[in-house]
Amino acid sequence: MPAEFSGVTAVCKANIYFDGKVISHTLVDGAGKKITLGLIFAGSYAFNTGAPERMDMVAGVCRVKLAGQEGFVAYPAGTTFFVPGDSSFEIAVDEGIAEYICSFG
């Protein structure tokens, strides 16, 4: 998991979801690949996907339930999960703040 990104363009406008409880900022690398860096505050949230997503957990802990899964799986800092394209997932943070890197495609 990278500690920093070099040679990227940062989009100034934040992506704000669920009344500010999930916030991310978009980076675009030299090849045009989109990456978001985000925070998830305590709560439970549902998202739909277009492109496949790789979620690297930087700090905190979240629980994730992918579409079609029976239950939630915990992902602490240092772990990764994948969400298929054209799908959905639920993500929950029980306490504190979870930080993540999301890579698309």
FILO-277443 format. One line per 2 residues: number of its first residue (from 1); their letters; for each residue x, y, z of N, C-alpha, C. Coordinates in steps of 0.2 Angstrom, whole numbers. Example, Ala and Ser with C-alpha at 12.3 -4.5 7.8 and 13.67 -1.06 7.14 Angstrom:
1 = AS = 66:-28:39:62:-22:39:66:-16:39 | 64:-11:35:68:-5:36:64:0:39
END
This chain:
1 = MP = 4:-6:0:0:0:0:5:6:0 | 3:11:-5:8:17:-5:7:21:1
3 = AE = 12:25:3:12:30:8:11:37:5 | 12:37:-1:11:44:-5:10:42:-12
5 = FS = 8:47:-16:7:47:-23:11:52:-26 | 15:51:-31:19:56:-35:16:57:-42
7 = GV = 17:63:-45:15:64:-52:8:63:-53 | 4:65:-48:-4:65:-49:-7:72:-50
9 = TA = -13:72:-52:-17:78:-52:-22:77:-47 | -23:82:-42:-28:82:-37:-34:86:-39
11 = VC = -40:83:-39:-46:87:-40:-48:91:-34 | -49:97:-34:-50:101:-28:-57:100:-25
13 = KA = -62:99:-28:-68:98:-26:-69:91:-22 | -71:91:-16:-72:84:-12:-78:80:-15
15 = NI = -78:74:-14:-83:70:-15:-86:69:-8 | -93:71:-7:-96:71:0:-102:67:0
17 = YF = -102:62:4:-108:57:4:-111:57:11 | -117:55:12:-120:54:18:-119:60:23
19 = DG = -121:66:21:-121:72:25:-114:73:28 | -109:71:24:-102:72:26:-99:67:30
21 = KV = -102:61:31:-99:56:35:-95:51:31 | -95:52:24:-90:49:20:-87:54:15
23 = IS = -81:55:15:-78:61:11:-72:58:8 | -71:60:1:-65:58:-2:-63:63:-7
25 = HT = -56:63:-9:-53:67:-14:-50:63:-19 | -51:65:-26:-49:62:-31:-42:64:-34
27 = LV = -38:59:-35:-32:60:-39:-32:56:-45 | -29:59:-50:-28:56:-57:-21:55:-59
29 = DG = -19:49:-60:-12:48:-61:-10:49:-69 | -4:49:-71:-2:51:-77:-5:47:-83
31 = AG = -7:41:-81:-11:37:-86:-18:38:-87 | -21:43:-82:-28:44:-82:-32:40:-77
33 = KK = -28:36:-73:-32:31:-69:-34:35:-63 | -40:34:-61:-43:38:-55:-42:34:-48
35 = IT = -40:38:-43:-39:35:-37:-42:40:-32 | -46:37:-27:-48:42:-21:-45:40:-15
37 = LG = -44:46:-11:-42:45:-4:-48:47:0 | -50:43:5:-56:45:9:-56:43:16
39 = LI = -61:46:19:-62:45:26:-69:43:27 | -70:38:32:-77:35:33:-78:36:41
41 = FA = -83:40:43:-84:41:50:-89:36:52 | -90:35:59:-94:30:61:-101:30:58
43 = GS = -103:24:56:-110:23:54:-110:17:49 | -115:16:45:-116:11:40:-119:14:34
45 = YA = -116:12:28:-117:16:22:-118:11:16 | -122:12:11:-122:8:5:-120:11:-1
47 = FN = -116:8:-5:-114:11:-11:-115:6:-17 | -116:9:-23:-116:6:-29:-110:7:-33
49 = TG = -107:2:-37:-101:3:-41:-103:3:-48 | -99:7:-52:-99:6:-59:-93:2:-61
51 = AP = -87:4:-60:-81:1:-62:-79:-3:-56 | -75:-9:-57:-72:-12:-51:-68:-8:-47
53 = ER = -68:-9:-40:-64:-5:-35:-60:-10:-31 | -54:-7:-30:-49:-10:-25:-49:-5:-19
55 = MD = -51:-8:-13:-51:-3:-7:-45:-6:-2 | -40:-1:-1:-35:-2:3:-36:2:10
57 = MV = -36:-2:15:-38:2:21:-31:4:24 | -31:11:25:-25:14:28:-25:15:35
59 = AG = -31:16:38:-31:17:46:-38:15:48 | -39:13:54:-45:11:57:-48:4:55
61 = VC = -54:3:56:-57:-4:54:-64:-2:51 | -65:-6:46:-72:-6:43:-74:-13:43
63 = RV = -81:-14:42:-84:-20:40:-87:-20:34 | -87:-25:29:-90:-24:22:-94:-30:21
65 = KL = -99:-29:18:-104:-34:15:-105:-33:8 | -102:-37:3:-103:-37:-4:-109:-39:-6
67 = AG = -112:-37:-11:-118:-39:-14:-118:-47:-15 | -123:-50:-12:-124:-57:-12:-120:-61:-6
69 = QE = -117:-57:-2:-113:-61:4:-118:-61:9 | -118:-66:13:-122:-67:19:-121:-62:25
71 = GF = -114:-61:26:-113:-57:32:-107:-52:31 | -105:-48:36:-100:-43:35:-93:-46:37
73 = VA = -88:-44:34:-81:-46:35:-77:-40:37 | -73:-40:42:-69:-35:45:-63:-34:41
75 = YP = -61:-28:40:-55:-26:36:-51:-20:40 | -46:-22:44:-42:-17:48:-37:-14:43
77 = AG = -34:-9:46:-28:-5:42:-23:-11:40 | -21:-9:34:-16:-14:31:-19:-20:26
79 = TT = -26:-20:26:-29:-25:22:-33:-22:16 | -35:-26:11:-38:-24:5:-44:-29:4
81 = FF = -49:-25:1:-54:-29:-2:-56:-27:-9 | -59:-31:-13:-61:-29:-20:-69:-29:-21
83 = VP = -71:-24:-24:-78:-24:-26:-79:-25:-33 | -83:-29:-36:-84:-30:-43:-88:-24:-46
85 = GD = -87:-23:-52:-90:-17:-56:-98:-19:-57 | -102:-14:-57:-109:-15:-58:-112:-19:-52
87 = SS = -110:-17:-46:-112:-21:-41:-114:-16:-35 | -113:-18:-29:-115:-14:-23:-111:-17:-17
89 = FE = -111:-13:-12:-108:-15:-5:-110:-11:0 | -110:-14:6:-112:-10:12:-105:-10:16
91 = IA = -104:-4:19:-98:-3:23:-100:0:30 | -97:-2:35:-99:0:42:-92:2:46
93 = VD = -92:7:49:-87:9:54:-90:9:61 | -88:5:65:-91:5:72:-89:10:77
95 = EG = -83:13:76:-81:18:80:-75:21:77 | -74:28:78:-68:31:75:-69:33:68
97 = IA = -63:33:64:-63:35:57:-59:30:54 | -62:27:48:-58:23:44:-55:27:38
99 = EY = -49:26:36:-46:29:30:-44:24:25 | -45:26:19:-45:21:13:-42:25:7
101 = IC = -39:20:3:-37:22:-4:-41:18:-9 | -45:21:-13:-49:17:-18:-46:18:-25
103 = SF = -44:12:-28:-42:12:-35:-47:9:-40 | -49:13:-45:-54:11:-50:-51:7:-56
105 = G = -55:2:-58:-54:-1:-65:-51:-7:-64
END
